[in-house]
Amino acid sequence: MTISNSIPLQKSKTKPKWSSLGLSHEEFISLKIQYPSAVKIRPWRLNNGHVGAIQIQMIGYPNKTKYILIIDFREFPIEMPYAYVRTPFDDQIRHPNIYHNKKYELAPRLSLCSVCIGDYHNQFLSTGRDRRKRLRFYIHQLQAVLSNPNYSDTARRN
Amino acid sequence: MTFYELFTSIIKFFNIYDVKITTLHVTIHMQGYIKVGHVDIKDLWIDVPVSSSLLPEELIIKSGMMPRDGSVVYCYNEYGNHVFQQSITSGDTILIGTKPPKKKKITKNPKIGKLNINSITKFHNDKRCWSKGIIDINCTLWLPGDYENSNILTFELFRFPLNNDKIHSKGYRLHESTEIPYKNGDLVVVKSTGRDKLKLYDPVTNSLSIVVHIKDNSFISTKKITKEKGKRFLWTIKIDSFNSKDRSVYASVERHYTWK
């Protein structure tokens, strides 16, 4: 499989600065190949025009449960994003790596369950100054955690 | 000799395709690429190498565009039609996505050529008129000005697909001389926004490169009318002078044509 050379994947003029916070429109659109359900959360649009938070659907353990997640990209790419489960609700979640519900400042009216993706902060930073790499790393890690539960995690036991 | 043997021997004789026929379906083996794009991503095109024709589901998996969130995606051809239970062969262009691609409302199709003016439409108490000529099947070119029963050189600027499957096209008249294609008093159509904003066709460069300067008075009054009646993508302008050295034009906006 080859990518046509004549047409660039991303126009250079729309390429955001490396340190520009949030998810650019092009980065968000690139997510839609594997996650067509991804939508921007408009109130969390940042001053630079980037997306601060998105809602995405992922399939995970057990029995191919459909998780609707809110991902906080406000500190991306400097910091690792945070993911919260919106549905299913806390009492229906059987995944050991998802915390019990809490109120977070991202959406104070909603009860959200944070997802523990493990101690991957150093690996996230080791991907270098490449926004796309960091985004891919995080999304793949999140998908891997939802699909492959780690029973030694104490997130759900507390 | 059975029909199957006869058919495969003919194909092998010409050495074009390697054909396998089973009782259920025909698979044509041929080396090549299928150009695959994504409905949501404008500039992403992938060449998927294929050795045989594929079904849409197979192509979605092979192109790596199978969603991971359980969403269902479909294949669409380059015209936006759903490709369903049809084999896709090399050389085809396919778009993958959850919804069909948006059909372009306005298609750019600049063309020059001779045109017979069949009819005219008068308006504004018969003081002004549009000339019309058929340039294509179901496509009529509209030119500002009265050129009834004449054969003139025209430049087609834009095409608009209409709801009744017909195409409405807009353009203007060019004079035969490449050095001076426009004369004083000519009516032409220009785009008011976009890449080729206020540009006229130049036969010397074969592109939209003649710069149009709108007279100050006309420009101010046009802005006023725009506030009252709304923006118009195409402006009809009247040429006041053409500078063949600078390749530029001084003109004023014809509000009766633009806001008909």
Chai-1 contact restraints between the chains, C-beta under 6 A:
chainA,res_idxA,chainB,res_idxB,connection_type,confidence,min_distance_angstrom,max_distance_angstrom,comment,restraint_id
A,M1,B,I46,contact,1.0,0.0,6.0,A-B,restraint_1
A,M1,B,V48,contact,1.0,0.0,6.0,A-B,restraint_2
A,T2,B,D47,contact,1.0,0.0,6.0,A-B,restraint_3
A,I3,B,I46,contact,1.0,0.0,6.0,A-B,restraint_4
A,S4,B,W45,contact,1.0,0.0,6.0,A-B,restraint_5
A,I7,B,D43,contact,1.0,0.0,6.0,A-B,restraint_6
A,I7,B,W45,contact,1.0,0.0,6.0,A-B,restraint_7
A,I29,B,D40,contact,1.0,0.0,6.0,A-B,restraint_8
A,I29,B,I41,contact,1.0,0.0,6.0,A-B,restraint_9
A,K32,B,D40,contact,1.0,0.0,6.0,A-B,restraint_10
A,I33,B,H38,contact,1.0,0.0,6.0,A-B,restraint_11
A,I33,B,M65,contact,1.0,0.0,6.0,A-B,restraint_12
A,Q34,B,P67,contact,1.0,0.0,6.0,A-B,restraint_13
A,Q34,B,R68,contact,1.0,0.0,6.0,A-B,restraint_14
A,Y35,B,D69,contact,1.0,0.0,6.0,A-B,restraint_15
A,P36,B,P67,contact,1.0,0.0,6.0,A-B,restraint_16
A,P36,B,S71,contact,1.0,0.0,6.0,A-B,restraint_17
A,P36,B,T98,contact,1.0,0.0,6.0,A-B,restraint_18
A,S37,B,D69,contact,1.0,0.0,6.0,A-B,restraint_19
A,S37,B,S71,contact,1.0,0.0,6.0,A-B,restraint_20
A,Q57,B,D69,contact,1.0,0.0,6.0,A-B,restraint_21
A,M58,B,D69,contact,1.0,0.0,6.0,A-B,restraint_22
A,I59,B,G70,contact,1.0,0.0,6.0,A-B,restraint_23
